[in-house]
């Protein structure tokens, strides 16, 4: 294989790399590839590039072929059949009283298997469900449980910042986000306001945390005392973004810049050491 292309699949915002010797592929072309699910059809997202320029640690699988009109016809037929399969799935989980919320149903291109993706807050014993589905759908059944963050990534949406969700644009893996990060960024602990579309703490708390930790080094700790106009003041809070510090005396409060406060603290320390 001389080239690589990125391919995007239906109901997913992520792209995947595949190898090819066909340099004539264009953005918007459809190709048939082999994935961990089985044979799938995806859409070319970028023009072919030299494989030698790709820095990617995993093996690149080749595309099987450029999609034919027959492939596209089968894909569209499978999409309609998956809607009916989803209804069968919903009927059976209701009958078995299983705590599962179906997200999507997807046939492989050759209809040899169907993948049901669902969300559940607990581990589900779906052995009876598999039997019932196999009897009605007559193909291999695969069930995939995802968490709330993966569900948001799959569905997409707009965050509170007004931009597309980070998980649908550049985040590919998820790590735990704890309230300690919110505390480190001196945010008010209001869980609904700190939560994203998935109902979990927003991922931006994680990737902004290092910057906040670095910036906080420029500020004096809360409780630091210094003298100003013959009064003793104490640092009570500060805003990292505006670089403004609130300082309080027994009968007064001032808002000063971080540079002003650091100079006053340094001056007070010098006077004390004399």
MITIZA-628451 format. One record per residue: x, y, z of N, C-alpha, C in turn. Coordinates in steps of 0.1 Angstrom, whole numbers, padded with zeros to 4 digits, always signed. Example, Ala and Ser with C-alpha at 12.3 -4.5 7.8 and 13.67 -1.06 7.14 Angstrom:
BEGIN
+0132-0057+0078+0123-0045+0078+0132-0033+0078;+0128-0022+0071+0137-0011+0071+0129+0000+0079;
//
This chain:
BEGIN
+0008-0012+0000+0000+0000+0000+0009+0012+0000;+0006+0022-0009+0014+0034-0010+0008+0046-0003;-0006+0046-0001-0012+0057+0004-0021+0053+0016;-0026+0064+0023-0035+0062+0034-0046+0072+0032;-0058+0069+0037-0070+0078+0037-0076+0077+0050;-0084+0087+0054-0092+0087+0066-0106+0085+0062;-0113+0076+0069-0127+0072+0066-0136+0074+0078;-0147+0080+0075-0157+0082+0085-0170+0073+0083;-0175+0068+0094-0186+0059+0093-0199+0066+0097;-0210+0061+0093-0223+0066+0097-0225+0065+0112;-0232+0075+0117-0234+0076+0132-0222+0077+0140;-0211+0082+0134-0199+0084+0142-0192+0096+0137;-0186+0104+0147-0179+0116+0143-0164+0113+0142;-0159+0101+0145-0145+0098+0145-0141+0093+0131;-0129+0095+0127-0123+0090+0115-0113+0080+0118;-0111+0071+0108-0101+0060+0110-0093+0059+0097;-0080+0054+0099-0071+0053+0088-0071+0040+0081;-0071+0040+0068-0070+0027+0060-0060+0030+0049;-0053+0019+0045-0044+0020+0034-0050+0017+0020;-0043+0022+0010-0048+0020-0004-0037+0022-0014;-0039+0016-0026-0030+0019-0037-0037+0028-0047;-0050+0032-0044-0058+0040-0053-0056+0055-0050;-0048+0061-0058-0046+0076-0056-0057+0085-0062;-0067+0078-0068-0078+0086-0075-0090+0088-0065;-0089+0082-0053-0101+0084-0044-0102+0099-0040;-0115+0103-0039-0118+0117-0037-0126+0118-0024;-0126+0130-0018-0134+0132-0006-0149+0131-0010;-0156+0123-0002-0170+0120-0005-0172+0107-0012;-0162+0100-0017-0163+0087-0022-0166+0077-0011;-0173+0066-0014-0176+0056-0004-0167+0044-0007;-0162+0038+0004-0153+0026+0003-0158+0015+0012;-0155+0003+0009-0158-0009+0017-0145-0013+0025;-0146-0015+0038-0135-0018+0046-0138-0029+0056;-0128-0036+0061-0130-0046+0072-0126-0039+0085;-0136-0039+0095-0133-0034+0108-0135-0045+0118;-0134-0041+0131-0136-0051+0141-0150-0056+0142;-0159-0048+0136-0173-0053+0136-0176-0062+0124;-0169-0060+0113-0171-0067+0101-0170-0058+0089;-0176-0062+0078-0175-0054+0066-0184-0042+0067;-0178-0030+0066-0186-0017+0067-0183-0008+0055;-0192+0001+0052-0190+0011+0042-0188+0024+0049;-0178+0032+0045-0175+0045+0050-0173+0055+0040;-0172+0067+0044-0170+0079+0034-0156+0084+0036;-0149+0087+0025-0136+0092+0025-0136+0107+0029;-0128+0110+0039-0128+0123+0045-0116+0132+0040;-0106+0126+0035-0094+0133+0031-0088+0127+0018;-0081+0134+0010-0075+0129-0002-0064+0119+0002;-0060+0110-0006-0050+0100-0003-0036+0107+0000;-0029+0103+0010-0016+0108+0013-0006+0097+0014;+0007+0100+0012+0017+0090+0012+0018+0083+0026;+0017+0069+0025+0017+0062+0038+0030+0064+0046;+0041+0067+0038+0054+0069+0045+0054+0081+0054;+0044+0090+0052+0044+0103+0060+0035+0101+0073;+0028+0090+0074+0019+0088+0085+0026+0082+0097;+0025+0090+0108+0031+0086+0121+0019+0080+0129;+0017+0067+0128+0006+0061+0135+0011+0048+0141;+0009+0045+0154+0015+0033+0160+0009+0020+0157;-0004+0020+0152-0011+0008+0150-0011+0004+0135;-0015-0009+0133-0015-0014+0119-0026-0008+0111;-0023-0005+0099-0032+0001+0089-0038-0010+0080;-0051-0012+0081-0057-0022+0073-0060-0016+0059;-0060-0024+0048-0063-0019+0035-0078-0018+0033;-0082-0008+0024-0096-0008+0020-0098-0020+0011;-0110-0026+0011-0113-0037+0003-0116-0033-0011;-0124-0022-0013-0127-0018-0026-0134-0004-0025;-0135+0003-0036-0143+0014-0037-0158+0009-0038;-0167+0015-0031-0181+0010-0030-0187+0011-0044;-0194+0001-0048-0202+0000-0060-0216+0005-0058;-0223+0007-0068-0238+0011-0067-0245+0000-0059;-0242-0012-0061-0248-0023-0054-0245-0022-0039;-0233-0019-0036-0229-0017-0021-0237-0006-0015;-0238+0005-0022-0246+0016-0016-0261+0012-0015;-0266+0005-0024-0280+0000-0024-0282-0009-0012;-0273-0018-0009-0273-0027+0002-0272-0020+0015;-0263-0010+0015-0261-0002+0028-0274+0005+0031;-0281+0011+0022-0293+0019+0025-0304+0009+0029;-0305-0003+0023-0314-0013+0027-0312-0017+0041;-0299-0020+0044-0296-0024+0058-0299-0014+0068;-0298-0001+0065-0301+0010+0074-0316+0010+0078;-0324+0007+0068-0339+0006+0070-0342-0007+0078;-0335-0018+0075-0337-0030+0083-0333-0029+0097;-0323-0021+0100-0318-0018+0113-0328-0011+0122;-0337-0003+0115-0347+0004+0123-0357-0006+0128;-0361-0016+0120-0370-0027+0124-0363-0035+0135;-0350-0038+0133-0343-0046+0143-0343-0039+0157;-0342-0025+0156-0342-0018+0169-0355-0019+0176;-0366-0019+0168-0379-0021+0174-0381-0034+0181;-0375-0045+0174-0375-0058+0180-0367-0058+0193;-0356-0052+0193-0347-0051+0205-0355-0044+0216;-0361-0033+0214-0369-0026+0224-0380-0034+0229;-0387-0041+0221-0398-0050+0225-0393-0061+0235;-0381-0067+0232-0376-0078+0240-0370-0073+0253;-0364-0061+0253-0359-0057+0266-0370-0052+0276;-0381-0048+0270-0393-0044+0278-0399-0057+0283;-0400-0068+0275-0406-0080+0279-0397-0087+0291;-0384-0086+0289-0375-0091+0299-0372-0082+0311;-0377-0070+0310-0375-0059+0320-0360-0057+0323;-0353-0054+0312-0339-0052+0314-0336-0037+0314;-0327-0033+0322-0323-0018+0323-0313-0015+0312;-0318-0013+0300-0309-0010+0289-0316+0001+0280;-0308+0011+0276-0313+0021+0267-0306+0020+0254;-0313+0016+0244-0307+0014+0230-0303+0027+0224;-0291+0027+0219-0285+0039+0212-0286+0038+0197;-0282+0026+0192-0282+0024+0178-0282+0009+0175;-0286+0006+0163-0286-0007+0157-0279-0006+0143;-0270-0015+0141-0262-0014+0128-0259-0028+0123;-0263-0031+0110-0259-0043+0103-0246-0041+0097;-0238-0052+0096-0226-0052+0087-0231-0052+0073;-0222-0048+0064-0226-0047+0050-0232-0060+0044;-0226-0071+0048-0230-0084+0043-0242-0090+0051;-0247-0083+0061-0259-0087+0069-0255-0100+0077;-0243-0103+0079-0239-0115+0087-0240-0112+0102;-0240-0099+0106-0241-0096+0120-0247-0082+0122;-0254-0081+0134-0259-0068+0137-0254-0064+0151;-0250-0051+0152-0244-0046+0165-0255-0037+0171;-0258-0040+0184-0267-0031+0191-0258-0024+0202;-0259-0011+0202-0251-0003+0211-0261+0003+0221;-0258+0001+0234-0268+0005+0245-0260+0011+0257;-0268+0019+0265-0263+0025+0277-0270+0018+0289;-0262+0015+0299-0268+0010+0311-0259+0013+0323;-0266+0016+0334-0258+0020+0346-0253+0008+0354;-0257-0004+0349-0253-0016+0356-0250-0027+0347;-0244-0038+0352-0241-0049+0344-0254-0057+0341;-0256-0060+0328-0269-0066+0324-0266-0081+0320;-0275-0090+0325-0275-0104+0321-0284-0105+0309;-0278-0105+0297-0286-0105+0285-0286-0118+0277;-0284-0129+0284-0284-0142+0277-0297-0145+0271;-0308-0143+0278-0321-0146+0273-0324-0136+0261;-0320-0124+0263-0322-0114+0252-0315-0119+0239;-0303-0124+0240-0295-0129+0228-0303-0140+0221;-0308-0149+0229-0316-0160+0223-0328-0155+0216;-0335-0146+0222-0347-0141+0216-0344-0133+0203;-0334-0125+0203-0330-0117+0192-0325-0126+0180;-0317-0136+0184-0312-0146+0173-0324-0153+0166;-0334-0157+0174-0345-0164+0168-0353-0155+0159;-0353-0142+0161-0361-0133+0153-0353-0127+0141;-0340-0125+0144-0332-0117+0133-0324-0127+0125;-0322-0139+0129-0315-0149+0122-0301-0145+0117;-0293-0139+0126-0279-0135+0122-0272-0134+0136;-0259-0132+0135-0251-0131+0147-0255-0117+0154;-0255-0118+0167-0259-0106+0175-0247-0102+0183;-0244-0089+0183-0234-0084+0192-0239-0072+0200;-0237-0072+0213-0242-0061+0221-0230-0054+0227;-0231-0041+0226-0220-0032+0231-0225-0022+0241;-0220-0023+0253-0224-0013+0263-0214-0002+0263;-0220+0010+0263-0211+0022+0264-0215+0030+0276;-0206+0039+0280-0210+0048+0292-0216+0061+0287;-0219+0070+0297-0225+0082+0293-0217+0091+0285;-0204+0092+0287-0195+0100+0279-0194+0095+0265;-0193+0082+0263-0193+0076+0250-0206+0079+0242;-0217+0079+0250-0230+0082+0244-0230+0096+0238;-0225+0105+0246-0225+0119+0241-0216+0121+0229;-0205+0113+0229-0196+0114+0217-0203+0108+0205;-0210+0098+0207-0217+0091+0196-0228+0100+0190;-0236+0107+0199-0247+0115+0195-0243+0129+0190;-0233+0135+0198-0229+0148+0195-0238+0159+0201;-0234+0171+0199-0242+0182+0204-0234+0195+0206;-0240+0205+0212-0233+0218+0215-0231+0219+0230;-0219+0223+0234-0216+0225+0248-0220+0238+0253;-0219+0241+0266-0223+0253+0272-0214+0265+0266;-0203+0262+0261-0194+0272+0255-0199+0277+0241;-0209+0270+0236-0214+0273+0222-0207+0266+0211;-0198+0257+0214-0190+0250+0204-0194+0235+0204;-0191+0228+0193-0194+0214+0193-0187+0207+0204;-0192+0196+0210-0187+0189+0221-0172+0185+0218;-0164+0186+0228-0149+0183+0227-0148+0168+0223;-0157+0159+0228-0155+0145+0225-0159+0142+0211;-0166+0151+0204-0169+0148+0190-0159+0155+0180;-0150+0163+0186-0141+0170+0177-0126+0166+0179;-0121+0165+0191-0107+0161+0192-0104+0151+0203;-0113+0150+0213-0110+0140+0223-0114+0126+0219;-0104+0117+0220-0107+0103+0215-0107+0093+0227;-0101+0097+0238-0102+0088+0250-0107+0096+0262;-0112+0089+0272-0118+0096+0283-0111+0091+0296;-0108+0101+0304-0102+0098+0318-0112+0104+0328;-0111+0098+0340-0119+0103+0351-0117+0118+0354;-0128+0125+0356-0127+0139+0360-0133+0141+0374;-0125+0145+0383-0129+0146+0397-0132+0160+0401;-0139+0162+0412-0142+0175+0417-0130+0182+0422;-0119+0175+0424-0106+0182+0428-0101+0191+0417;-0104+0188+0405-0100+0197+0394-0108+0210+0394;-0121+0209+0398-0129+0221+0399-0125+0229+0410;-0121+0223+0421-0116+0230+0433-0103+0237+0430;-0094+0230+0422-0081+0236+0419-0083+0248+0410;-0094+0248+0402-0097+0260+0393-0106+0270+0400;-0108+0268+0413-0115+0277+0422-0129+0280+0416;-0136+0270+0412-0149+0271+0407-0159+0268+0418;-0171+0274+0417-0182+0271+0426-0186+0257+0424;-0187+0249+0434-0191+0235+0433-0206+0234+0431;-0210+0235+0418-0224+0234+0414-0224+0223+0403;-0228+0211+0407-0227+0199+0398-0234+0201+0385;-0247+0206+0385-0254+0208+0372-0246+0217+0363;-0241+0228+0368-0234+0238+0359-0220+0233+0355;-0214+0223+0362-0201+0218+0359-0202+0205+0350;-0215+0201+0347-0217+0189+0340-0219+0192+0325;-0215+0182+0317-0217+0184+0303-0230+0177+0298;-0231+0175+0285-0243+0169+0279-0245+0155+0284;-0234+0148+0288-0235+0134+0292-0239+0133+0307;-0240+0144+0314-0244+0144+0328-0232+0142+0337;-0220+0140+0332-0208+0139+0340-0200+0152+0340;-0190+0153+0349-0182+0165+0349-0176+0168+0336;-0176+0181+0332-0171+0184+0318-0156+0181+0316;-0153+0175+0305-0140+0171+0301-0130+0183+0302;-0135+0195+0299-0126+0207+0298-0120+0210+0312;-0126+0205+0323-0120+0206+0336-0107+0199+0337;-0106+0188+0329-0093+0180+0329-0082+0187+0321;-0085+0191+0308-0074+0196+0300-0071+0210+0302;-0079+0217+0311-0075+0231+0315-0068+0231+0328;-0068+0220+0335-0063+0219+0349-0048+0223+0350;-0040+0217+0341-0026+0220+0342-0023+0235+0341;-0030+0241+0332-0028+0256+0330-0031+0264+0342;-0042+0260+0349-0046+0267+0361-0035+0264+0372;-0031+0252+0373-0020+0249+0383-0008+0257+0381;-0004+0259+0368+0008+0267+0365+0006+0281+0368;-0006+0287+0365-0009+0301+0367-0010+0304+0382;-0015+0294+0390-0017+0297+0404-0003+0299+0411;+0007+0294+0405+0021+0296+0411+0024+0311+0412;+0018+0319+0404+0021+0334+0403+0014+0341+0414;+0004+0334+0421-0004+0341+0431+0000+0337+0445;-0001+0346+0454+0002+0343+0468-0009+0334+0474;-0006+0325+0483-0016+0316+0489-0027+0325+0496;-0039+0320+0496-0050+0326+0504-0045+0326+0519;-0047+0337+0525-0043+0338+0539-0030+0345+0541;-0023+0348+0530-0010+0355+0531-0013+0370+0536;-0005+0374+0546-0007+0388+0552+0004+0397+0547;+0001+0410+0546+0011+0420+0543+0005+0434+0548;+0014+0444+0547+0010+0457+0552+0008+0466+0540;-0003+0474+0541-0007+0484+0531-0012+0497+0538;-0006+0508+0536-0011+0521+0543-0012+0519+0558;-0002+0512+0564-0002+0510+0578-0013+0501+0583;-0019+0493+0574-0029+0484+0578-0025+0470+0574;-0029+0460+0582-0026+0446+0578-0037+0440+0570;-0034+0436+0558-0043+0430+0549-0040+0415+0547;-0051+0408+0543-0049+0393+0541-0055+0389+0528;-0048+0381+0520-0054+0376+0507-0065+0366+0510;-0077+0370+0505-0089+0361+0508-0094+0354+0495;-0091+0359+0483-0095+0352+0471-0088+0358+0459;-0088+0351+0448-0082+0357+0436-0088+0351+0424;-0087+0358+0413-0093+0354+0400-0081+0352+0390;-0079+0340+0386-0067+0337+0378-0069+0343+0364;-0081+0344+0359-0083+0349+0345-0081+0364+0345;-0086+0372+0355-0084+0386+0355-0072+0391+0362;-0065+0381+0369-0053+0384+0377-0055+0395+0387;-0067+0394+0393-0071+0404+0404-0072+0396+0417;-0067+0402+0428-0067+0396+0441-0076+0404+0450;-0084+0397+0458-0091+0405+0469-0084+0403+0482;-0081+0415+0488-0074+0415+0501-0083+0422+0511;-0084+0417+0523-0092+0422+0534-0085+0427+0546;-0088+0438+0551-0084+0443+0564-0096+0441+0574;-0094+0445+0586-0105+0444+0596-0117+0453+0592;-0114+0464+0586-0125+0473+0582-0125+0478+0568;-0119+0470+0559-0117+0474+0546-0115+0462+0536;-0118+0464+0524-0115+0454+0514-0110+0461+0501;-0100+0455+0495-0094+0461+0483-0093+0450+0472;-0093+0455+0459-0090+0446+0448-0078+0451+0441;-0067+0443+0441-0055+0447+0436-0050+0437+0425;-0041+0441+0417-0035+0432+0407-0025+0423+0414;-0023+0411+0408-0013+0402+0414+0001+0408+0415;+0005+0416+0405+0018+0422+0406+0019+0432+0418;+0008+0440+0420+0008+0449+0432+0009+0441+0445;+0001+0431+0446+0001+0423+0459+0015+0416+0461;+0021+0411+0451+0034+0404+0452+0044+0414+0457;+0044+0426+0451+0053+0437+0455+0051+0441+0470;+0039+0442+0474+0036+0446+0488+0040+0435+0498;+0038+0422+0494+0042+0411+0502+0057+0411+0504;+0064+0413+0493+0079+0413+0493+0084+0424+0502;+0078+0436+0500+0082+0447+0509+0079+0445+0523;+0068+0439+0527+0065+0435+0541+0075+0425+0546;+0078+0416+0538+0088+0406+0543+0102+0412+0546;+0105+0421+0537+0118+0428+0539+0118+0436+0552;+0107+0443+0555+0106+0451+0567+0106+0443+0579;+0100+0431+0579+0100+0422+0590+0114+0416+0593;+0122+0414+0582+0135+0408+0584+0145+0418+0590;+0142+0431+0590+0152+0441+0594+0152+0441+0610;
//
